Amino acid sequence: MEYKEIAYNKQLILNGVNKLADCVLKTMGPNGGTVMLIDDFGRPYTTKDGVSVAKAITLENPVEEGAAMLVKQAAEETLRKVGDGTTTSICLAQAFITKSFKLLQENKYTVKELIKELDNLEKEAIEKLTLSSQKLNKDNTIDVARISANGDEKIAKLIAEAYENSDTVKVEETNREFDEVIKTKGATLNTSYFDPAFINNRFKQSIEYSGKIPVIIIDGHLKDLKKIRKVLDKVESLIIVADEFSKQVLSSFKQAYNEGNNIAL
């Protein structure tokens, strides 16, 4: 039987957390510094983005690397739920871990007591943040945009302009010389029809309908018509958006389309 050695080294854990945090925190805030990184091809580049810095860090010691990965996971969870604040999450994680180890070493708390205190602190922090939070008005968007753009007034104005016209903004890289805001009425889906049988404009090779037509959006694969049968019985025109349609569903809708119903998949 093969045995694996298990080691618990608090100093190595702290080393991993600190090595990651000390690099990432250099970028923190509107006055944060710039970090130089080297990509997979050996080319250097600079960034002020804390997430980019965190992802680029890999530590040789497996214990240090494991500790750093846990802090990265906390930052990624913040990014997933909030959309920002990754550097702040790493800053808080470093502070909590350092302080917790110190309290445990001084025998002021047991692990169970420390976890309970952290849970209470979390509730208290959320309550205070909720009370002190302010709803962002579109008039203040330029101030937030200026910070996000590292003080670049041109980029800040573009961001503010985009959010003044819509609550949904999509950012794309482009080869055009100048940055610009492109306004689109409605929503654009990067997809096409699932079968040419539904084309009703042969000249443009497109599916076009005028007026108000019901739209059903399916999260995933539409395998049969059971879930939308009640809707189908009430409408003659319909647009369905899904990741994939089964052959049975496509066949049924082709038949309905040929019978005169306005349907698009």
N, C-alpha and C positions, 0 to 999 in steps of 0.2 A: 504494500500500500504506500502510495506517495503522500508525504506530508508537506504542507506548505507553511512557511514561517509567517506568523502574523505579528506585526509590530505596531505599537501605538506610540507615536512620537509627537507630542504637542508642538515642539519647536519646529519640526518639519512642516506641520500643518500651518502654523503661523507664517513660516517662510513662504509657503506657496501663496497664501492669501496676500501677504505684504508685497511680494514680487509682482503679482498681478495688479493689485490696487495702486501701488506707487507709480506704475507706468500709466495706468488709465486716468488717475486723478490729476495728472499734469494737464489734461485737456478740459478739466471741469470749469463750467461757468463761461460767461461771455468774455472774460479776460484770460481764459485758459490758454496754455501753451500748445505748441505743435510738436507732434511726435513723428520721427522718421522711421519708416518700416521698409522691409525688403520683400518683394513678392517672390513667387515660386520660381521665377526666371532670373532672380538675382538683381532685379531692377529696383532702385530705391524710390520711394514716394513719401510724401508728407500728408498728415491728416490731423484734424482736430476732433474726429469722431471717436468717442470712447468705445463704442461697440466694435469698430474696426480694429482698434488697438487691442482690445480684449481677445478677439478672435485670432489675432496674429501671434499671441503669446503661447508658447509651448515650453514646459519645464522638463528638464532631464530626469530629475528625481521623481519616481512614480507617486510618492506620498505628497510631495509638493504639487505635482500636476493634478492629483485627485482633489486636493483642497482648492486649487485654482478653478477647476471645472465646476465644483459646487457653487462657487461665487458667480461664475459665468451663468449657470443655470438660473440663479436668482435674478440676474440682470435680464436674461432672456424672457423670464416670466413677466417681469415688469414691462418689457417692450411689447409682449403679446397682449397684455391687458390694458396698458396705458398708451403705448405708442412712442414713449420717450422715457427719460429718467434713468437710463441704464447706468450712467456714471454715478449718479446719486445713489443708486441701489448698491453698487460696489463699495462706495464710500461708507454707507451705513453698515453693510455686511462686515467690512474690515473692523469698524469700531465695535460692533456687537461681539464679534468673535474674540477680539483682543481683550475687551473688558470681561467677557464671560470666563475666559481662561484664567484671568487674573483673580477673579472672585472665587473660582473653584480652587485655585492654588492656595488662596488664603483661608480656605475652609469656611467661608462666609455663607456659602450656599451649597446645597447638594444639586445634582443635575436636575432632579425632579422639581425642586424648588425654583431653580433658575428658569426652567421651561415655563412654569406657571407665571413667574414674574414677567417674562417676555410676552406671554399671551395677554396679560393685563395691560402691559405697555402698548401693545399693538392696538387694543380697543381704545385706550385713552388717546393715542396718537390720531387714530381715524376720526374720533369725535372732534378733536381740536382742529384738525385739518378741514373737516366738513363745516364747522362753524366759521372758520376764517377764510374759506374759499370764496371766490368771486366768479360769477359767470362772465365769460369773455364776450364782450361786445365787438361787433365788427369794426367799430371806431378804434379799438385798441389792438386790432390784428397787426398793424404795422409795427407796433412795439415788440410783440412776440416774434414777428418775422425778422426783425432786425437782429435780434439775439440769435435766432436760428441760422441766419446768414452771416454770422461772425462780423456784423457791423457793415456788411456790404449793402449800401442804400439801394442800388439798382435791383439786386435780387430781392430785397425786402419789399420793395414796391410791387414787384411782379407777384410775389406770394400774396400780399395783401389784396391786390387786384383780383387774383384768382378766387380767394375766399369771399370777396365782396359779392361775387356773382353766383357762387355756389357753395354748398356745404360739402360737396364731394370734389376732390381735386386729385388728378392723376399726374404724376411726374414721370417724364420719359427722357432718356438721353437722345440727343439728336446731333446730326452733323452740320446743322445750320449754323451760320456764323453768329447770329444773335439769338439770345433767349427771348421767348415770347409766350404769351398766354393765348391759348386757342379755346374759344368758347363753343360748347356744343349743347344744343337744345335737346333734352332727353337723355337717353343712355345709349352707350355703344357697347355691343358685345362682340368680342373677337371670335366670331364663329360664323358658320354659314348654314344653309339648309341641309337636311340630312339626305334628301333624295331629289333629283331633278324633276321628278313627277309633279312636285308642288309649284314649279315655276309658272307664273301667270303673265310675266312680261318677257316674251321670247327675245325681243330686241335687246333688252338690257341683261337678259339671263338672270332675272331677279324675281323675288316674291314681293308684291306691293299690294297693300290694302289701304283704303282711305276710311276716315271715320273712326269711331271708337270700337275697338275690338278687344274682347277679353283676352288676358294673357295668363297662362298658368306656368309657374316656374317650379320645376321638379329638382329637388336636391339629390342628384345621383342618377340612377338608371331607372327608366320607366319600363317595367317588364310586362305589365298588363294594364287593363283599363278599369280595374275594379275601384281604385281609389278616386278616379275622376269621372266615373260613370254618371253620377248625379248632375255634374256640370255639363257633360256632353249631351244629356237629354234636354237641356234648357237652351242651348245656343246653336246657331248655325255657322257662326264665324268664330275662329279660335286660333290663337298662336300659343304653341307649347315650347318651352325652353327646358332642355334637360341635357345631361352629360351624354346619354346614350339611349337609344330606343331599341327594343327587341324587334325581331323580324315580324312577330305577330302583330305588334302595335303598328309598325310601318305599313303592313298589309291592310290592316283595318282602316287606317286613315287615308291610304291611297284610294280605297274603295269609296269612302265617304266623299273624298275630294272629287272623284270622277262622277259622283251622283249630284254634284253641284254645291256641296258645302265648302265654305271658305276656310281652309285649314292650312297652317304652315308649321313645319317642324324644324 
